[in-house]
Amino acid sequence: MERNEIEEKVHDFLIEDLEVDEDRIYPEARLKDDVGIDSLDFVDIVVIVEKTFGFKIKPEEMAGVITLNDFYNYIENKVNSI
């Protein structure tokens, strides 16, 4: 899967499913501080990512994921290793 397709899918579910304002979505945005992702949102993200990208998120793998760009990289690495 291409990087731009991953970014587009993440962008879409953040806006549609988690109701994040579009202007808060940019690569350097910090998931918690800038995008506003909390622990309940994270549960939703786990379900959405599994459905959309076909893999399960392991919480320990997300420890270093701070920004949206980190999240895109994480998904890209997982998708391309399946």
C-alpha positions as CSV (number, residue, x, y, z in Angstrom):
1,M,0.0,0.0,0.0
2,E,1.3,3.4,-0.9
3,R,2.1,6.0,1.7
4,N,-0.3,8.6,0.3
5,E,-3.1,6.0,0.5
6,I,-2.3,5.3,4.1
7,E,-2.3,9.0,5.0
8,E,-5.6,9.5,3.2
9,K,-7.3,6.6,5.0
10,V,-6.0,7.8,8.4
11,H,-7.1,11.3,7.6
12,D,-10.6,10.1,6.6
13,F,-11.2,8.0,9.7
14,L,-9.9,10.8,12.0
15,I,-12.4,13.2,10.5
16,E,-15.4,10.8,10.0
17,D,-15.1,8.4,12.9
18,L,-13.4,10.4,15.6
19,E,-14.7,13.8,14.5
20,V,-11.3,15.5,14.5
21,D,-11.2,19.0,13.0
22,E,-9.4,18.8,9.6
23,D,-7.1,21.7,10.5
24,R,-5.7,19.7,13.4
25,I,-4.5,16.9,11.0
26,Y,-1.0,17.5,9.7
27,P,2.2,15.3,9.8
28,E,3.8,17.0,12.8
29,A,0.7,17.0,14.9
30,R,1.1,15.2,18.2
31,L,-1.7,12.6,18.6
32,K,-2.6,13.5,22.2
33,D,-1.8,17.2,22.4
34,D,-2.6,18.5,18.9
35,V,-5.1,16.0,17.5
36,G,-6.8,15.3,20.9
37,I,-6.6,11.5,20.8
38,D,-7.5,10.1,24.3
39,S,-7.6,6.5,25.6
40,L,-11.2,6.0,24.4
41,D,-10.3,7.2,21.0
42,F,-7.3,4.8,21.0
43,V,-9.7,1.9,21.4
44,D,-11.6,3.1,18.4
45,I,-8.4,3.5,16.4
46,V,-7.4,-0.1,17.2
47,V,-10.6,-1.4,15.7
48,I,-10.5,0.9,12.7
49,V,-6.9,0.1,11.9
50,E,-7.6,-3.6,12.1
51,K,-10.6,-3.3,9.8
52,T,-8.9,-0.9,7.4
53,F,-5.4,-2.1,7.2
54,G,-5.7,-5.8,8.3
55,F,-3.4,-5.9,11.4
56,K,-3.8,-5.5,15.1
57,I,-2.1,-2.7,16.9
58,K,0.1,-3.8,19.9
59,P,0.1,-1.2,22.6
60,E,3.8,-1.7,23.2
61,E,4.6,-1.0,19.6
62,M,2.8,2.4,19.9
63,A,5.1,3.6,22.7
64,G,7.3,5.7,20.3
65,V,4.4,7.0,18.2
66,I,4.0,10.6,19.1
67,T,3.0,12.4,15.9
68,L,0.7,11.6,13.0
69,N,3.8,11.1,10.9
70,D,5.0,8.5,13.4
71,F,1.6,6.9,13.1
72,Y,1.8,6.9,9.3
73,N,5.2,5.3,9.5
74,Y,4.0,2.6,12.0
75,I,1.1,1.7,9.7
76,E,3.3,1.7,6.6
77,N,5.8,-0.6,8.2
78,K,3.1,-3.0,9.5
79,V,1.2,-3.1,6.2
80,N,4.3,-3.7,4.1
81,S,5.5,-6.5,6.4
82,I,2.3,-8.5,6.2
